Amino acid sequence: MAFLRTVSRCNSLVPRKVSSPSGGSCWSYAKSEQFLRQYGMHAAGNRGPLPSALLAALNHRLALEAHPAEGRRWRSTTVAAAAPSSAGLQAASVRPHQQNDNPSSPERDPLDVGFNDPHAAFKSKTTLELIRAYFVYVLCSSEFLVENNMKLMKLMKAIFGDRFFAYLMKQTFYGQFVAGEDRIKIVPTLERLRSFGVKPILDYSVEEDLSQEEAEKREVESSLSSTGTNPGDADSLPQYSVDKTFADRRYKVQSARTYFYLNEATCERNMETFLECLDAVKGATFGTGITAIKLTALGRPQLLLQVSEVIMQARRYMMDLAGSTGNILTHHKTIQDLERYLGHVADKAEVKEFLKKVTSDKDGILHLFPWTGIINEDCQLSETFRVPDPVTGQMRRLISKIPPKEEEMFRNMIRRLNTIVKAAQDLDVRIMIDAEQTYFQPAISRITLEMMRRYNTEKAIVFNTYQCYLKDTYKEVCTDLEQAKRQNFYFGAKLVRGAYIEQERARAAALGYEDPTNPSFEATTEMYHKTLTECLRRIRILKDTNVDPKKIAIMVASHNEDTVRFAIEQMKEIGILPEDKVICFGQLLGMCDYITFPLGQAGYSAYKYIPYGPVNEVLPYLSRRAQENKGVLQKIKKEKRLLLSEITKRLAKGQLFYKPKGKYVPI
């Protein structure tokens, strides 16, 4: 399957044309293959019956794109071999999207920045979908139902059986928050989103329903080295130690998915799932989509803990060198400064060897370690992270000795990530690497930045995620922006408020380290706006100096309408247009439609986070969505008001069976 996927990807990059018998407009062969490939079908090699869902989806696509006079439909039950005379490909030889016939003047609506227009918010929905949404939000307002939602869903499943339970879920929570069971069944949702100016971020949202005991057992085992040492032993920082109390990383977390390491085979399967998401995005959206991934799905957590601690220890070493605190890049320390810092021990043989390996950027700013090597598949962590003691001159490790088997596990993690990002680059789909807990995040951010350096050479393919509830977010973003500028790669960032704040506060208090979070919601909002403003300011500088403004690409991922409004106002004030394609907005499917759809229909780059997967396997995801909605009652109150207003208007006009028809083109 991996070989076939590679062949399919290669074929999708070859721009061949297939003419229709009538000599009219036609799809390219590559486009036909893209559409078939999202169903696991390869037009060049597969024969056999087409499933009814595939026929329906193909007919839906043809209805949108076919020449009116031709009236062709997919009726054949086989896919013929790919050849110019192939009946299957002749049937697919249709006019390109009518929406794109005149891309210079796509349909655009004025934007109500108060987000109070129910028609703009919900004209992409049927009336029955609006009634369902209102019903679901009413249920989310019940504290009893929300607090016991997982128990109630399991009870319903036991009483009604799998089939009727699945039907009930599809009519309620599943239908509201999940796009479909597989990448065939999500296509109508993606098509409709696109026709209303909204693009997808795909996520296969199947989660293991682990007990707390099983989650703790897995986490503790996977966070300890086979040597029996805890990453938090000896001189280690307490933040990067393993504590059973917080081993279940789902504790106090509602809005983020959690992976628990089982073995290397599971990580390989996770990689395959992410690759399938990339194929689905490319096939259904023609490159405008994004796939979200988590690094903890691809490897052993212990290794991320250790690398995170190394990074923080290295920062402390550099702070000692600089003699102060703050952003180390602002101190402009050079290799000569390091030699002076080491003083009389600089003549020792081991220290001289260390100094030979130290590198610097084009401005002469030293890099203590060759960080680019961390994403090489021959990286040796134990030998890389050693520094000389400025007093004794002896080389000391910033990371405990890692056994060869665990070194191999780290290389496997990097190999999986490289495979995913290289596939994204080949398919021209973007990758967003999600943020996680602060004890993993230094490693995740460093690895992601190195992936940017390697792959973001012509456009932003890889995006890092920054959580603005953290005190250091502004400083971290500025540091990474500065590195992107000095090392000449495209910088991609998703700004979020964050998912782990309650867990982070509780863990810091229990383990005795400084709370890394902002003290209040208002402080988090201030951090978000300050960070976003700095990114926009730098984009404006790029425009003013005739440098490609797309060197910085930002996603404002927020359900807070004040933050979205702030971003729009800042764009206008600074002089950044939606057409510059440097700022985009994102919200979850089934939530805050009154923000996403008006943005997309007004010409802003707008995304929906699209979860999909079998009903019974996405119950943990649905449980978290219910919990998250309970926590934002004011937001639900507004959405319910707008829903009720639109439902009332439609019923008054006799539009119970209203059919959405969008003619918008996402930018």
C-alpha positions as CSV (number, residue, x, y, z in Angstrom):
1,M,0.0,0.0,0.0
2,A,2.8,2.4,0.8
3,F,4.3,1.7,-2.6
4,L,1.0,2.3,-4.4
5,R,0.6,5.5,-2.5
6,T,4.0,6.7,-3.6
7,V,3.2,5.8,-7.2
8,S,-0.1,7.6,-7.0
9,R,1.6,10.7,-5.6
10,C,4.2,10.7,-8.4
11,N,1.5,10.3,-11.0
12,S,-0.5,13.2,-9.5
13,L,2.4,15.5,-10.2
14,V,2.5,14.6,-14.0
15,P,0.3,17.1,-15.9
16,R,-1.3,14.9,-18.6
17,K,-4.5,15.8,-20.5
18,V,-7.3,13.5,-21.6
19,S,-9.5,14.8,-24.3
20,S,-13.3,14.2,-24.5
21,P,-14.7,12.7,-27.7
22,S,-16.6,15.9,-28.3
23,G,-13.4,17.9,-28.1
24,G,-14.7,20.1,-25.3
25,S,-13.1,21.2,-22.1
26,C,-11.8,18.3,-20.0
27,W,-10.2,17.4,-16.7
28,S,-6.5,16.7,-16.7
29,Y,-5.6,13.1,-16.1
30,A,-3.8,14.2,-12.9
31,K,-7.0,15.8,-11.6
32,S,-9.1,12.6,-12.4
33,E,-6.5,10.6,-10.5
34,Q,-6.5,12.9,-7.6
35,F,-10.2,12.5,-7.2
36,L,-10.1,8.7,-7.5
37,R,-7.0,8.4,-5.3
38,Q,-8.9,9.9,-2.3
39,Y,-11.0,6.7,-2.3
40,G,-8.0,4.4,-2.5
41,M,-8.6,3.9,-6.2
42,H,-5.8,4.3,-8.8
43,A,-7.1,5.1,-12.2
44,A,-4.0,3.6,-13.9
45,G,-4.2,0.2,-12.4
46,N,-7.4,-0.8,-10.5
47,R,-10.3,-2.6,-12.0
48,G,-13.4,-3.7,-10.2
49,P,-16.8,-2.6,-8.9
50,L,-17.2,1.0,-7.7
51,P,-18.9,1.3,-4.3
52,S,-22.2,3.2,-4.3
53,A,-20.8,5.9,-2.1
54,L,-18.0,6.5,-4.7
55,L,-20.6,6.6,-7.6
56,A,-22.6,9.1,-5.6
57,A,-19.6,11.3,-4.8
58,L,-18.5,11.2,-8.5
59,N,-21.9,12.2,-9.6
60,H,-22.0,15.0,-7.0
61,R,-18.6,16.3,-8.4
62,L,-19.9,16.0,-12.0
63,A,-23.1,17.9,-11.1
64,L,-20.9,20.7,-9.8
65,E,-18.5,20.7,-12.7
66,A,-19.9,19.1,-15.8
67,H,-20.8,20.9,-19.1
68,P,-24.6,21.4,-18.9
69,A,-25.1,20.1,-22.4
70,E,-23.3,16.9,-21.9
71,G,-25.3,15.6,-18.9
72,R,-22.9,12.7,-18.3
73,R,-23.1,10.7,-15.1
74,W,-21.0,7.9,-13.7
75,R,-23.1,4.8,-14.2
76,S,-20.5,2.2,-15.0
77,T,-19.7,-0.3,-12.3
78,T,-16.1,-0.7,-13.3
79,V,-13.1,1.6,-13.6
80,A,-11.3,0.9,-16.9
81,A,-7.6,1.0,-17.4
82,A,-6.3,4.5,-17.9
83,A,-6.1,5.2,-21.7
84,P,-7.2,8.1,-23.9
85,S,-10.2,6.0,-25.0
86,S,-11.1,4.9,-21.5
87,A,-14.9,5.2,-20.9
88,G,-14.3,6.0,-17.2
89,L,-11.9,8.8,-18.0
90,Q,-14.2,10.1,-20.8
91,A,-16.9,10.3,-18.2
92,A,-14.6,12.3,-16.0
93,S,-13.6,14.6,-18.9
94,V,-15.6,17.6,-17.7
95,R,-15.2,21.3,-17.5
96,P,-13.2,22.6,-14.5
97,H,-15.0,24.1,-11.6
98,Q,-17.5,26.7,-12.8
99,Q,-16.6,28.6,-9.7
100,N,-13.1,29.2,-11.1
101,D,-14.3,30.2,-14.6
102,N,-13.7,33.8,-13.7
103,P,-11.3,33.8,-10.7
104,S,-10.6,37.5,-11.1
105,S,-14.1,38.4,-9.8
106,P,-15.1,35.7,-7.3
107,E,-18.3,36.2,-5.3
108,R,-17.7,38.2,-2.1
109,D,-20.0,39.4,0.6
110,P,-19.4,42.4,2.9
111,L,-18.2,41.4,6.4
112,D,-20.2,42.2,9.5
113,V,-17.4,42.5,12.0
114,G,-19.9,42.2,14.8
115,F,-20.6,38.7,13.6
116,N,-24.4,39.2,14.1
117,D,-25.7,38.2,10.7
118,P,-27.5,34.8,11.0
119,H,-28.0,34.5,7.2
120,A,-24.2,34.8,6.5
121,A,-23.5,32.4,9.3
122,F,-25.8,29.6,8.3
123,K,-26.7,29.9,4.6
124,S,-24.4,26.9,4.1
125,K,-26.6,24.7,6.2
126,T,-30.0,23.1,5.6
127,T,-32.8,24.0,7.9
128,L,-32.8,20.5,9.5
129,E,-29.0,20.9,10.2
130,L,-29.8,24.2,12.0
131,I,-32.5,22.5,14.1
132,R,-30.0,19.7,15.0
133,A,-27.3,22.3,15.9
134,Y,-29.7,24.1,18.2
135,F,-30.8,20.9,19.8
136,V,-27.1,19.9,20.4
137,Y,-26.3,23.2,21.9
138,V,-29.3,22.9,24.3
139,L,-28.0,19.6,25.4
140,C,-24.5,21.1,25.9
141,S,-26.0,23.6,28.3
142,S,-27.1,20.8,30.7
143,E,-24.4,20.3,33.3
144,F,-25.6,16.8,34.2
145,L,-25.6,15.6,30.6
146,V,-22.1,17.1,29.9
147,E,-20.5,15.8,33.1
148,N,-21.8,12.2,32.5
149,N,-21.8,12.3,28.6
150,M,-19.4,9.4,28.2
151,K,-21.3,7.1,30.6
152,L,-24.6,8.0,28.9
153,M,-23.2,7.3,25.4
154,K,-21.9,3.9,26.5
155,L,-25.3,3.1,28.2
156,M,-27.2,4.1,25.1
157,K,-24.9,1.9,23.0
158,A,-25.5,-1.1,25.3
159,I,-29.3,-0.5,25.2
160,F,-29.9,0.3,21.6
161,G,-27.1,-1.7,19.9
162,D,-24.4,-0.5,17.6
163,R,-26.5,0.3,14.5
164,F,-29.3,2.3,16.2
165,F,-26.8,4.0,18.5
166,A,-24.7,5.0,15.4
167,Y,-27.9,6.4,13.8
168,L,-28.8,8.4,16.9
169,M,-25.3,9.9,17.1
170,K,-25.3,10.8,13.4
171,Q,-28.5,12.7,14.0
172,T,-27.0,14.6,17.0
173,F,-23.5,15.0,18.3
174,Y,-21.6,13.1,15.6
175,G,-23.5,14.8,12.8
176,Q,-22.7,18.2,14.4
177,F,-19.0,17.8,15.1
178,V,-17.7,15.1,12.8
179,A,-17.6,15.2,9.0
180,G,-18.0,11.4,8.3
181,E,-16.7,7.9,8.9
182,D,-14.0,7.8,6.2
183,R,-12.4,9.9,3.5
184,I,-15.0,8.9,1.0
185,K,-17.9,10.0,3.1
186,I,-16.4,13.4,4.1
187,V,-16.2,14.6,0.5
188,P,-19.7,16.2,0.3
189,T,-18.9,18.1,3.5
190,L,-15.6,19.3,2.1
191,E,-17.2,20.3,-1.2
192,R,-19.9,22.3,0.5
193,L,-17.4,24.1,2.7
194,R,-15.4,25.0,-0.4
195,S,-18.4,26.3,-2.2
196,F,-19.0,28.7,0.7
197,G,-15.3,29.9,0.8
198,V,-14.0,27.7,3.6
199,K,-11.1,25.3,3.5
200,P,-10.4,22.1,5.6
201,I,-7.8,21.0,8.2
202,L,-8.3,17.3,8.3
203,D,-7.8,15.1,11.4
204,Y,-8.6,11.4,11.7
205,S,-10.0,11.7,15.2
206,V,-10.1,8.0,16.3
207,E,-8.9,7.8,19.9
208,E,-8.4,5.0,22.3
209,D,-10.8,4.8,25.1
210,L,-8.3,4.0,27.8
211,S,-9.0,3.8,31.5
212,Q,-7.0,6.1,33.8
213,E,-5.0,3.2,35.1
214,E,-4.1,2.0,31.7
215,A,-3.1,5.5,30.5
216,E,-0.9,6.0,33.6
217,K,0.7,2.6,33.1
218,R,1.6,3.3,29.5
219,E,2.8,6.8,30.2
220,V,5.1,5.9,33.1
221,E,6.6,3.0,31.2
222,S,7.2,5.0,28.0
223,S,8.7,7.9,29.9
224,L,11.4,5.9,31.7
225,S,14.6,4.9,30.1
226,S,15.4,1.2,29.8
227,T,18.4,1.9,32.0
228,G,15.8,2.6,34.8
229,T,16.7,6.3,35.0
230,N,14.0,9.0,35.2
231,P,14.6,12.0,32.9
232,G,14.2,14.0,36.1
233,D,17.0,12.4,38.1
234,A,20.2,13.9,39.4
235,D,20.7,17.5,38.2
236,S,17.6,17.5,36.0
237,L,15.0,20.2,36.1
238,P,11.8,19.1,38.0
239,Q,9.6,20.1,35.1
240,Y,11.0,17.3,33.0
241,S,10.6,14.5,35.4
242,V,7.9,11.8,35.3
243,D,5.2,11.9,38.0
244,K,2.5,9.3,38.1
245,T,-0.1,11.8,39.4
246,F,0.0,13.5,36.0
247,A,0.8,10.5,33.9
248,D,-2.7,10.5,32.4
249,R,-2.1,13.5,30.1
250,R,-5.9,13.9,29.6
251,Y,-6.2,15.2,33.2
252,K,-8.1,18.6,33.0
253,V,-7.7,18.7,29.2
254,Q,-10.9,19.1,27.2
255,S,-9.9,20.5,23.8
256,A,-6.9,18.4,22.7
257,R,-6.4,14.9,21.6
258,T,-3.9,12.7,23.6
259,Y,-1.7,9.9,22.2
260,F,-0.3,7.3,24.6
261,Y,2.7,5.3,23.4
262,L,2.3,1.6,23.1
263,N,5.1,0.4,20.8
264,E,6.9,1.4,17.6
265,A,4.4,-0.5,15.4
266,T,1.6,1.8,16.7
267,C,3.7,4.9,15.7
268,E,4.1,3.4,12.2
269,R,0.4,3.1,11.9
270,N,-0.1,6.7,13.1
271,M,2.3,7.8,10.4
272,E,0.3,5.9,7.8
273,T,-2.9,7.6,9.1
274,F,-1.3,11.0,8.7
275,L,-0.2,10.2,5.2
276,E,-3.7,9.1,4.3
277,C,-5.0,12.5,5.7
278,L,-2.5,14.2,3.3
279,D,-3.8,12.3,0.4
280,A,-7.4,13.0,1.3
281,V,-6.7,16.8,1.6
282,K,-4.9,16.9,-1.7
283,G,-7.6,14.9,-3.5
284,A,-10.6,16.7,-2.1
285,T,-9.3,20.3,-2.0
286,F,-6.6,20.5,-4.6
287,G,-3.9,21.7,-2.3
288,T,-5.7,24.4,-0.3
289,G,-6.0,22.2,2.8
290,I,-4.0,21.4,5.9
291,T,-3.3,18.3,8.0
292,A,-2.7,18.6,11.7
293,I,-0.4,16.1,13.5
294,K,1.0,15.5,17.0
295,L,4.6,14.5,17.5
296,T,3.7,12.3,20.5
297,A,1.9,10.1,18.0
298,L,5.2,9.3,16.3
299,G,7.5,8.3,19.0
300,R,8.4,7.6,22.6
301,P,7.6,10.5,25.0
302,Q,10.7,9.9,27.1
303,L,12.8,11.1,24.2
304,L,10.9,14.3,23.9
305,L,11.3,14.8,27.7
306,Q,15.0,14.4,27.5
307,V,15.5,16.6,24.4
308,S,13.3,19.3,26.0
309,E,15.5,19.3,29.1
310,V,18.6,19.5,27.0
311,I,17.3,22.6,25.3
312,M,16.5,24.3,28.6
313,Q,19.9,23.3,30.0
314,A,21.6,24.7,26.9
315,R,19.7,27.9,27.4
316,R,20.9,28.2,30.9
317,Y,24.5,27.6,29.8
318,M,24.1,30.4,27.2
319,M,22.6,32.7,29.8
320,D,25.6,32.1,32.0
321,L,27.7,33.0,29.0
322,A,25.7,36.1,28.3
323,G,25.6,37.1,32.0
324,S,22.0,38.1,31.9
325,T,18.5,37.0,31.1
326,G,16.0,37.4,28.3
327,N,16.1,36.5,24.6
328,I,19.6,35.0,24.0
329,L,19.5,36.1,20.3
330,T,19.5,39.8,21.4
331,H,22.9,39.3,23.2
332,H,24.7,38.6,19.9
333,K,27.2,36.3,21.4
334,T,29.9,35.0,19.1
335,I,32.3,32.1,19.1
336,Q,35.0,34.5,20.3
337,D,32.8,35.3,23.3
338,L,32.5,31.6,24.1
339,E,36.3,31.2,24.0
340,R,36.7,34.1,26.4
341,Y,34.0,32.6,28.7
342,L,35.9,29.3,28.8
343,G,39.1,31.2,29.6
344,H,42.0,29.1,30.7
345,V,40.3,25.8,30.0
346,A,39.9,26.7,26.3
347,D,43.4,25.1,25.6
348,K,42.3,21.6,26.7
349,A,42.1,19.1,23.9
350,E,38.5,18.2,24.5
351,V,37.4,21.8,24.7
352,K,39.3,22.6,21.5
353,E,37.5,19.8,19.7
354,F,34.2,21.1,21.0
355,L,34.9,24.7,19.8
356,K,35.7,23.3,16.3
357,K,32.1,21.9,16.1
358,V,30.4,25.1,17.3
359,T,28.8,27.0,14.4
360,S,27.4,30.4,13.8
361,D,24.8,32.0,11.4
362,K,25.5,34.6,8.7
363,D,25.5,37.4,11.4
364,G,28.1,35.5,13.5
365,I,25.7,34.6,16.3
366,L,26.9,31.3,17.7
367,H,24.9,28.1,17.8
368,L,26.0,26.0,20.7
369,F,25.0,22.8,19.0
370,P,24.5,21.9,15.3
371,W,20.7,21.8,15.8
372,T,20.1,20.9,12.1
373,G,21.6,17.5,12.9
374,I,18.7,16.7,15.3
375,I,16.4,15.9,12.3
376,N,19.0,13.8,10.5
377,E,18.2,10.1,10.6
378,D,21.8,9.3,11.8
379,C,21.6,11.6,14.8
380,Q,23.3,10.4,18.0
381,L,21.7,12.3,20.9
382,S,24.2,11.2,23.6
383,E,27.2,12.4,21.7
384,T,25.7,15.6,20.4
385,F,24.7,17.4,23.6
386,R,28.0,17.8,25.6
387,V,29.5,21.1,26.8
388,P,32.7,22.0,28.6
389,D,32.6,23.0,32.3
390,P,34.0,26.6,32.4
391,V,35.8,25.8,35.7
392,T,37.2,22.3,35.2
393,G,37.2,22.1,31.4
394,Q,35.7,18.6,31.6
395,M,33.0,17.7,29.1
396,R,29.7,17.1,30.7
397,R,26.5,15.7,29.2
398,L,23.3,17.8,29.1
399,I,21.4,14.6,28.5
400,S,21.7,11.3,30.3
401,K,23.3,8.4,28.4
402,I,20.8,7.0,26.0
403,P,20.9,3.3,25.2
404,P,21.4,2.3,21.5
405,K,17.8,1.0,21.3
406,E,16.4,4.3,22.4
407,E,18.7,6.2,20.1
408,E,17.1,4.1,17.3
409,M,13.6,5.0,18.6
410,F,14.4,8.7,18.3
411,R,15.8,8.2,14.8
412,N,12.6,6.3,13.9
413,M,10.5,9.3,15.2
414,I,12.5,11.7,13.1
415,R,12.2,9.4,10.0
416,R,8.4,9.2,10.4
417,L,8.1,13.0,10.7
418,N,10.5,13.5,7.7
419,T,8.3,11.1,5.7
420,I,5.1,13.0,6.5
421,V,6.6,16.4,5.8
422,K,8.2,15.3,2.5
423,A,4.9,13.8,1.4
424,A,3.2,17.1,2.3
425,Q,5.8,19.1,0.3
426,D,5.3,16.8,-2.7
427,L,1.5,17.1,-2.5
428,D,1.6,20.8,-1.8
429,V,-0.4,20.4,1.4
430,R,0.5,22.2,4.6
431,I,1.4,20.5,7.9
432,M,0.5,22.0,11.3
433,I,2.4,20.4,14.2
434,D,0.2,20.8,17.3
435,A,1.5,22.2,20.6
436,E,1.5,19.9,23.6
437,Q,2.5,20.1,27.3
438,T,5.4,22.4,28.3
439,Y,7.6,19.5,29.3
440,F,7.4,18.2,25.7
441,Q,7.2,21.6,23.9
442,P,10.9,22.7,23.8
443,A,11.7,19.5,21.8
444,I,8.6,19.8,19.6
445,S,9.3,23.4,18.8
446,R,13.0,22.8,18.1
447,I,12.3,19.8,15.8
448,T,9.5,21.8,14.0
449,L,11.8,24.8,13.5
450,E,14.4,22.5,11.9
451,M,11.7,21.0,9.7
452,M,10.8,24.6,8.6
453,R,14.5,25.2,7.9
454,R,14.7,22.1,5.7
455,Y,11.3,22.2,3.9
456,N,10.1,25.9,4.1
457,T,12.5,27.1,1.4
458,E,9.9,28.3,-1.1
459,K,6.7,28.5,0.9
460,A,5.4,27.8,4.4
461,I,4.7,24.0,4.4
462,V,5.4,23.4,8.1
463,F,3.7,25.4,10.8
464,N,4.5,25.4,14.5
465,T,1.8,26.0,17.1
466,Y,2.2,28.6,19.9
467,Q,0.0,28.6,23.0
468,C,-0.6,32.1,24.2
469,Y,-1.5,31.1,27.8
470,L,2.2,30.7,28.4
471,K,4.3,33.5,29.8
472,D,7.1,33.0,27.3
473,T,5.1,32.8,24.1
474,Y,5.9,36.3,22.8
475,K,9.6,35.8,23.4
476,E,9.5,32.3,21.8
477,V,7.8,33.6,18.7
478,C,10.2,36.6,18.4
479,T,13.2,34.2,18.7
480,D,11.8,31.9,16.0
481,L,11.0,34.8,13.7
482,E,14.5,36.1,14.1
483,Q,16.0,32.7,13.3
484,A,13.8,32.4,10.2
485,K,15.0,35.8,9.0
486,R,18.7,35.1,9.6
487,Q,18.6,31.6,8.1
488,N,16.3,32.6,5.3
489,F,13.4,30.2,5.5
490,Y,9.6,30.7,5.5
491,F,8.0,30.9,9.0
492,G,4.6,29.4,9.7
493,A,2.7,29.7,13.0
494,K,-0.6,28.8,14.4
495,L,-1.6,31.0,17.4
496,V,-3.9,29.4,19.9
497,R,-4.9,30.2,23.5
498,G,-4.0,26.7,24.5
499,A,-5.4,23.5,25.8
500,Y,-3.5,22.5,28.9
501,I,-3.6,25.5,31.2
502,E,-5.3,23.8,34.2
503,Q,-3.1,20.8,34.0
504,E,0.0,22.9,33.7
505,R,-0.9,25.0,36.8
506,A,-1.7,21.9,38.9
507,R,1.5,20.1,37.8
508,A,3.7,23.1,38.5
509,A,2.3,23.5,42.0
510,A,2.7,19.7,42.8
511,L,6.2,19.4,41.5
512,G,7.5,22.7,42.8
513,Y,8.5,24.6,39.7
514,E,7.5,28.1,38.5
515,D,4.0,28.2,37.0
516,P,4.6,28.7,33.2
517,T,1.1,30.1,32.5
518,N,-0.3,33.6,32.5
519,P,-2.3,34.5,35.6
520,S,-5.6,35.3,33.9
521,F,-7.7,35.1,30.8
522,E,-7.1,38.8,30.2
523,A,-3.4,38.3,30.4
524,T,-3.6,35.4,27.9
525,T,-5.6,37.6,25.5
526,E,-3.0,40.4,25.9
527,M,-0.3,37.9,25.1
528,Y,-2.2,36.6,22.0
529,H,-2.8,40.2,20.7
530,K,0.8,41.3,21.4
531,T,2.2,38.2,19.6
532,L,-0.1,38.6,16.6
533,T,0.7,42.3,16.4
534,E,4.4,41.6,16.2
535,C,3.9,39.1,13.4
536,L,1.8,41.5,11.5
537,R,4.3,44.3,12.0
538,R,7.1,42.1,10.5
539,I,4.9,41.2,7.6
540,R,4.3,44.9,6.9
541,I,8.1,45.4,7.0
542,L,8.5,42.7,4.4
543,K,5.9,44.3,2.1
544,D,7.6,47.7,2.5
545,T,11.0,46.4,1.6
546,N,9.7,44.4,-1.4
547,V,10.4,41.1,0.2
548,D,7.9,38.3,-0.2
549,P,5.4,38.9,2.6
550,K,4.5,35.2,2.6
551,K,7.9,34.7,4.4
552,I,5.6,34.9,7.4
553,A,2.3,33.0,7.5
554,I,0.0,33.1,10.5
555,M,-3.1,31.2,11.4
556,V,-5.4,32.9,14.0
557,A,-6.9,29.8,15.5
558,S,-9.5,31.2,17.9
559,H,-13.2,30.9,18.8
560,N,-13.0,34.2,20.5
561,E,-14.7,36.8,18.2
562,D,-12.9,39.7,20.0
563,T,-9.5,38.2,18.9
564,V,-10.7,37.6,15.4
565,R,-12.0,41.2,15.2
566,F,-8.7,42.5,16.6
567,A,-6.8,40.6,13.9
568,I,-9.1,42.0,11.1
569,E,-8.7,45.6,12.5
570,Q,-4.9,45.2,12.8
571,M,-4.7,43.9,9.2
572,K,-6.6,47.0,8.0
573,E,-4.5,49.4,10.2
574,I,-1.2,47.9,9.1
575,G,-2.2,47.5,5.5
576,I,-2.4,43.8,5.0
577,L,-5.0,42.5,2.6
578,P,-6.8,39.1,2.7
579,E,-5.4,38.7,-0.9
580,D,-1.9,38.8,0.5
581,K,-2.6,35.3,1.9
582,V,-0.4,35.7,4.9
583,I,-3.2,35.6,7.6
584,C,-5.8,32.9,7.9
585,F,-8.5,32.0,10.5
586,G,-9.5,28.6,11.9
587,Q,-12.3,27.2,14.0
588,L,-13.6,23.7,14.8
589,L,-16.3,22.0,12.7
590,G,-19.7,22.6,14.3
591,M,-18.5,25.5,16.4
592,C,-18.6,29.2,15.8
593,D,-20.0,29.0,12.3
594,Y,-21.1,32.7,12.8
595,I,-17.3,33.5,12.6
596,T,-15.9,31.1,10.0
597,F,-18.4,31.4,7.2
598,P,-18.8,35.2,7.1
599,L,-15.0,35.4,7.0
600,G,-14.8,32.9,4.1
601,Q,-17.6,34.5,2.2
602,A,-16.0,38.0,2.6
603,G,-12.7,36.8,1.0
604,Y,-10.6,36.0,4.1
605,S,-8.7,32.8,4.3
606,A,-10.9,30.7,6.6
607,Y,-10.6,27.1,7.7
608,K,-12.6,24.5,9.6
609,Y,-10.8,21.8,11.6
610,I,-12.5,18.6,10.2
611,P,-12.5,15.5,12.3
612,Y,-13.6,12.2,10.8
613,G,-13.7,8.5,11.8
614,P,-16.1,5.7,12.7
615,V,-18.8,6.6,15.1
616,N,-17.8,4.2,17.9
617,E,-14.2,5.2,17.7
618,V,-14.6,9.0,17.9
619,L,-16.6,8.9,21.2
620,P,-13.7,10.4,23.2
621,Y,-13.5,13.3,20.7
622,L,-17.3,13.9,21.0
623,S,-17.1,13.8,24.8
624,R,-14.4,16.5,24.7
625,R,-16.5,18.7,22.4
626,A,-19.4,18.5,24.8
627,Q,-17.1,19.4,27.7
628,E,-15.6,22.3,25.8
629,N,-19.0,23.7,24.8
630,K,-20.1,23.6,28.4
631,G,-17.1,25.8,29.3
632,V,-18.0,28.6,26.9
633,L,-21.7,29.2,27.7
634,Q,-21.6,32.9,26.5
635,K,-20.4,31.7,23.1
636,I,-23.1,29.0,23.0
637,K,-25.7,31.6,24.0
638,K,-24.9,33.8,21.0
639,E,-24.8,30.8,18.6
640,K,-28.1,29.6,19.9
641,R,-29.6,33.1,19.4
642,L,-28.4,33.3,15.8
643,L,-29.5,29.8,15.1
644,L,-33.0,30.4,16.5
645,S,-33.3,33.6,14.4
646,E,-32.4,31.9,11.2
647,I,-34.6,28.9,11.8
648,T,-37.5,31.2,12.6
649,K,-37.0,33.2,9.4
650,R,-36.8,30.1,7.2
651,L,-39.9,28.6,8.7
652,A,-41.7,31.9,8.2
653,K,-40.7,31.8,4.5
654,G,-41.6,28.2,4.1
655,Q,-38.0,27.1,3.7
656,L,-38.0,23.9,5.7
657,F,-36.3,22.1,2.8
658,Y,-33.8,24.9,2.0
659,K,-30.9,23.6,-0.1
660,P,-27.5,25.4,0.3
661,K,-25.9,26.5,-3.0
662,G,-22.6,28.3,-2.7
663,K,-20.6,29.9,-5.5
664,Y,-17.7,31.2,-3.4
665,V,-14.0,30.5,-4.1
666,P,-11.6,30.2,-1.2
667,I,-8.6,32.4,-1.5
